Amino acid sequence: MDRETSWHVIAEQRLGLADLLDGLADEDWDTASLCAGWRVRDVAAHVALVPQVPSVWSMAVEGVRARGSFHRLNHDLAVRHATGRTGQQTVTELRQYADSRRLPAPTNYRNVLFDVLVHVQDIAIPLGRTWPTPLDAARAAAERVWTMGWPFWARRRLRGVRLTATDSDWTVGDGADVRGSTSALLLLLTGRTATLPELTGDGVALLTQRFRPTVARPR
């Protein structure tokens, strides 16, 4: 997908997440997401924060606080942002910045695309909601995660299996067969194993043995 199409999808997903969360009961905001240690409110705050680019100085300070851990940095920023506002304020931010193309220095629009696609599902699935992932975007996101290495190391973690999308022409890897929707495979690539039961093929048993039935950290 080209840059313009990607940004269009990113904006749509941010607005879709805002719609999904609008009017959510207070207790539902504290539902555990698909990301270990992250509540729905924390993941939503993370998505809202992405276009609100902090200064280099503040990021340096946060990096020191997180002792150099990227995952801890992301977690702590999101939790502090979520704690400082109501859920409805986060919904307002998602809408306010939906069209923003501002980016934190280390990332790019390709990373923001898979980030928002995955995080919307991190929230929707535990809440028992269904939110569509655009097929072309899911395919582009899956390809990006497969080829990028850090922080997911998908090719290393999923060695010995061949991933085949059942709704697109995307296939990667070599080994025991694992089949599923492109969206479900994208979640697997980014460390989400909660959707393993949705996948089919001989490789599913291998992955089930390899991974605990756990959830992932947001990047």
N, C-alpha and C positions, 0 to 999 in steps of 0.2 A: 504494500500500500504506500502511496506517495504521502508527502508531508501534509498537504492540505486535507486529504481524506482522513488521515490519522487524527489530525486536530479536530476535525468534525466529529469523529467517533468519541474522542476524549470528552468533548463538551457534552455530547448526548449522554454519555455514561455518568458524568457528574450530575447532570440534571435528573437523570433516571434514578440515581442513588438518593438525591434529595426528595424526589417523589416517593420513593420506597420508605424513607424514614419519616416523612412528614406525618405528624400525628401519632407516632409510635408511642406506646405506653411507656411510662418511666422505667418500669422493671425490664422491659425489653431492651432498653439501651444498655443494660448491664449483662445481656446474654453473651456467653462465650462465643467468640467468632471462630472461624476455622484456623486462626493463628494463635498458637499457644501463648497464654498470658495476656491476650488482647481481647477486650470487650468490644461489642459492636460500636460503642461510643468512641473507643480509641481508634479503631480502623477508620471510622467516618472522619474523625479529626485529622488523621494522617492524610486522607485524600483531600480534605479541605486545605491542609497546610501546604501541599505541594506547590501551588502557584503563588503562595505568599512567601516569596524568597527572602530569607533572613540575611542580615549582613554577614560579611566574611568574619568579622570580629565575633559576633554572637555565635556563629557556627564553630569557631575555634574554641570558645569558652565551653560550648556544649560538648565538643569532642573531648576536652580535658575531663569534664564531668563523667563522660561515658567511658573514660580510660581507654580511648581509642577504638572501642567496639562500635562498629557501624550499626549492628542490630540494636544494641543498647541505646545508642543515640536516637535512632528512629523511634524506639519504644518510649523513651523518656520524653521526647518532644511531643509525641502524640498524646500521652497520658496527661502531661501538664496542660496541653491545649484543651483537651476534653474536660479536665477538671475545672478549668476556669470559665466554662460557659455551659449553658443548657443545651440539650439536644436540639431544640428548635433554633438556637443561635448557630449551631453547626450546619443545620439545613439551610439557613439563610446564607451562610458563607459558601456552601457548595453552589448555590445558585448565583451568588454574586460573582464568583470567580470561575464559573463554568467555561467561559470563553477565553479566559486568560491563557496566554502562551508563555508566561514567565516560567523559567526553569531554574532549579538549583544548579550551581556550576558543574557538578560532576556528571550530570545526566543529560538526556536528549529526548526528543519526542517519541522515539521508538520504545524507550524504557518506560516513559509515562503511559504509553498505550497499554502495555501488558500490565503495568502497575494498577491502573484503574479497572481494567477488565477483571483481573483476579480479585481485587479487593471488593468489588461489588458482589461477587459470588461469595467471598468470605463472610459477608454480612447476610446476603439473601438466603443462602442455604440453611444456616442455623435458625433463621427466623421462619423457615418453612415457606419462603416466598420463591416465586419463579421470576427471574429477570433474564431476558434474552441477551446472549452475547453474539454480536454480528459475526457471521461466519468468516468473511474475509479478514476481519480484524483479529479474530481468534487464530486464524492460520498464520498471519504475519507475526502475531505475538508469540506463538509457539515456536516459530522459526527463529525469532530473535533470542528467546530464552535458550533454545537448544544450542545455538552457536556462540553465545556470549561468555560462557564459563562462569566466573564469579558473578553474583554471590550464590547461585543455585547449583553450579557444577552438574547440570542435568545429565550430560553424556557420561560422567563418571558414576553418578548415583544409579543411573538406569542402564548400566552396562549389562549385556547379555539378553536384552529384549529388543524387539522391533515394534515400534509404535506405529499404528496405522489408523488414521482417522476414517470413520465410517460415513462422514458427511462432507468430506473434501478429499482432494488428491494428495494430502500431506502424509508422508511416510519417512521415518528416520530410524536409525539404529539397526542392529543385527542380532538375531537370536530368537528366543521364544516370542510368540506373537502376543501382542496386547492391542486390543481394538476398543475404540470408543469414540464419542463425539470429539471434535476438535477442542471444544471448551473443556471437556473432562480431562483430555490429555494435557491441556495447558495447566490445569490445576495440579496434575501429577508432576509435570515438569518443574513447577515452582514449589514442590515439596508438600503439597496437600494430598494426604492419603485417605481422607474421609470419603472420597468418591471412588475408591477402588472397587466397591461392589457394583458400580455401574459399568465397569470395564469387563471385557471378555477375552478369552484366549488362554493358551497354556502359560503365558508369562505372568498372568495375574497371581497365580499361586506362588510363583517365585518372588514376586514383589511383596506379597503379603507376608512371606517368611522373612524377607530382608528388612522390611520396615515395620516398626511398631505402628499400630493403628492410631497414629497421632496427627497433629496438625503442624502447620508451618509458621515461621516468623515472617512478617512482612518485610520486604526489602526497603 
